[in-house]
Amino acid sequence: MTASQIPTTAEQLRGAGLRVTAARVALLETVRDGDHLGVDAIASGVRARVGHISVQAVYEALHALTAAGLVRRIEPAGSPARFEGRVGDNHHHVICRSCGVVADVDCAVDVAPCLTASDDHGFSIDEAEVIYWGQCPTCSTTLST
């Protein structure tokens, strides 16, 4: 795919059936430029791009973008929701128990081995959410000194 064939943010919003607004474009670009951002960080990023936006408007836009498949919401246990622009694949996350940093982890092996449940209870499984917990390199070093 050449650069001219990559859909713009506005084209992606239209393609998902969403109205194109400056706030939605800024929000989607903020999430994609960020790294597993929380709502406050997203709101700050949008404000830096377009000016004022309420936190409620950010929540509403995130809900619409998540439902449209343009943004992915992750909810690590004991943490507020975070959002990322990496969608459409079956990747997972590793989270530091100390500082909360989040990183993407590709599926371990094969096409999508984690989609083969030992008992699917009749479900047609299309996604698995795996979170690896531990200490990031920075926190591991701090704890060992």
N, C-alpha and C positions, 0 to 999 in steps of 0.2 A: 504494500500500500504506500503510495507516495504521499508527500505532505499535503498536496492539494486534494487528496482523496480522504484524508482524515476529517471526520465531521467536526465542525466547530461546536462549542458548548451550546450555543443557541440552537443549532441543528439537532443536537442530541436531545435537548429539552423538547423541541417540537416533535421529534421522532417518538418520544415517550408520551406524547399527548398532553404535554404541560405548556402552559402559557409562558412565554419568555419575558422575564422581567430582569432589570438590572440586579436586583437583590438575589434572584435565583442563580443568575450567571455567576455573580460574585461568590455566592455560597458554594456552588459546585466547584468552582476553581479553587476556593480556599480549602475545601476538603481534599481535593486532588493534590494540591501543593503541600498539604500538611502531612502529619504522620500520626494517624489514629487520634484525631483531635476530639476533645470534649466540646460541649455546647458553648461554654464561655469562650474558649479559644476560637471557635468558629465565628461566634458573634463579633469578637474583636477583629478577626481577619476580614469579615464582611464590612464592618464599619470603616476599616482602613481603606477599603476599595470604593465604597459608595456612600459613606456617611452613615447617618442614623438608621438603625434597624432594631426593633424590639426583640427581646429574647423569645417572646411568644411567636413572633414572625419567623424566627430562626427554627423553632421547634416545628412549626407548621410546614415550612419549606423542607426541612429534613425528613419529615414524615412522607411528604409527597415524593421526594427524590428517592427515598428508600423503597416506597411502594412501587415506583417506576423502575427500580433496578439500577439506578444510576449511582447510588451510594449504598454502602453496606454498614449496618449498625452492629456493633459487637457490645456485649454486656458482660464483662468479666465479673465474677463473683466479688461482691463487696466494693465495687467501683461504679461510678456513673457511666452511662453509655458513652461510647466513642464511635466515631464515624470515619470511614475510609473510602477512597475512590476506587480501590481495587475490587472489582466485581466480576462475576461471570466465571470464576474458577473455584476450585475447591481447596483453597488454602486455609491454613490455620494460624495460630498466634502463640508466641512465647511471651510471658509477662514476668517482670521482676517483682518479687514479693516485697522488696524494700522500697524501691523508688517508683514502681509502677510503669516503667518504660515498656512499650509494646513493640514487637517486631513480627513481621510476617514469616511464616514457615510453610514452604511448599509441602504438599502431600508426600509422605515418606517414600513410597515405591509404587511401581505399577501405575495404572491409569488413575484409579481412585480406590485404593484398597479399603479405606475407612468407610466406604459406602456399602460394604458387604457386612451387614449386621449378623451376629450369631443367631438372632431371631427377629425378623422384621415385623412380626405380628400382622402381616398382611399389608403393611404400608408399602407404597412405592417411594423409596427413599431417593432424594435428589441432592441432598446436602448433608454433610456431617460437620459439627462444630467441635473442634478439639482445641483445648487450651493447655499449653505446657507452662507450668509454674516453676520458678527457680530464682536464682540470683543473676543479675546481669554482670558482665565482667567488671564494671566499676564498683558495684556493691560487693561483689565477691572479694575484690582486692581490699576494700575498706574493712570488711569483716575479718579478713585473715591477718590484718596488721594490728 
